[in-house]
């Protein structure tokens, strides 16, 4: 594993399951035990029914690009040598409006489109941190 020179996420009581799941190459989000509503980013109560009975749940990591931007400008430590690169907001298949963010890997920048189907992939960047990212869904065959 090469030296990782970018800012790393910090796990806390609300995001611990997300980051621990990422290390196992699982995408884990919070879900309401009362109404089954997925909650991301995580919070202590369900925004739909207000219960505090929130648990962790594995999701597929499949979805469609909801929005994206292509980064072209220097100034983010560690990212300058990767310019240009794409950051995507993905609406996950499990629930309308369930959004998450990551970089889009293995896709020419001129091919990115709103609605493009993508799936989670994982970058093991240090011994302790794995980043969920996205890549286009590959055709079977």
N, C-alpha and C positions, 0 to 999 in steps of 0.2 A: 504494500500500500504506500503510495507516494505521499510526501508531505502535503497536507491540506492547508492552504493559506487564506481561507475565507472565514468570515464570522460563522460560528457554529450556533445552532439553536440551544437554548437552555431549557431543560425539562423542569416542570414544576408540578404541583399536586393535580392540576387540571389536565396537563399534557403528558404526564408520565406514561400512561397506557399507549398513547399515540406513538411516542418515541421508542418505547420498549417493543411494540408491535413492529415498527419499521425495522428494528434490528433483526427480527425474525422474518422479514419480508412479508409482513401482513399489514394491511391498511386498517387501522382501528379507529373508529369514531365513537362518540357518545350517542346513546339512544335512550329515549324515554321508555321506562318499563310500563307506564300506564297507557300511553297512546301510540307507542312504537315510532314516534317522530325522531328522526336523526338530528343531532345537534352538533354543528360545526361552524365556527370554532367552539370548543367545549365551554360549558358553563354549568353552574351548580343546579339550575332548575330548567325545566322544559319551557321554552318560550311559547309553546302552543297550549299546554294545559296547566302549567305552573307547578307541577309536582316536583319534588326533590328526589324522586326515585329514578335516577339516571344511571345507566350502566354502560360498559364498553361493549362494542359489537364489531365484528369483522365485516368489512364491506368488500365488494368485488374489485374496486379500483378501476372499473370501466365506466366510461362516460363520453361526453362530447365537449369540445371546446366551446365555452360560453363567451369568452373574450380572450384577447391576447395582446401583447406588445412585444416589439422587437427592440432590444436594448442596443444602442449604437454609441453611446457617449461614455467616456472614461469617468472615473471618480468613485467607483465602488471597489474598495480594496479586495484584491484577489480575482476580480472578474474582468479587469481590463484586457488581459491576454485572451479572453474567450469571446470578445466582441466580434461580430454581433451574435446575440443569442436571444432565444424567445422565452418569455414567461407567459404561462397560460393559466387562465381560470377555467376549471373543468367542472361541469355539472355532472355529478355522479348519477349512474343509472338507478340507484336505490330510491331516489326521491326527487321530485321536481324542486328546484331551488337549492339543492344540497351542493354547495360550491366548495372547492378546495383549490389550492394554487401550487404550482411547481414549474420547473423548467421543462421545456419540450426538447427531448433528445432525439437524435437519429431521424431528423426531418429537415429537408431543405427549407430554408426560411420562406422562399417564394411559393411553397406548397401549403402553407398553413392557412386554414380556413375556419371560420365560425361554423360549428356543427360537425367538424371532423371528429371521427371516433378515435378515442385514445384509451390507453390502459396504463396503469401504474407500473413503474419499474423502479428499481432501488439502486442507489449509489452508496456503497459502503465507503464512507470518506475517512473515517478513523476507526479505531478499535471500538469506540463507544458510540459513534454516531453514524446512522444510516439515514439518507435523505430520500423520501418518496419523490419521484419525478414522474414524467409522463413520456410516452412514445406513441406514435400512430399504431393502431391495431393493424397487424399484418394479416394479409389474406391467407386463409388456410390452404395448404397444398404443398 
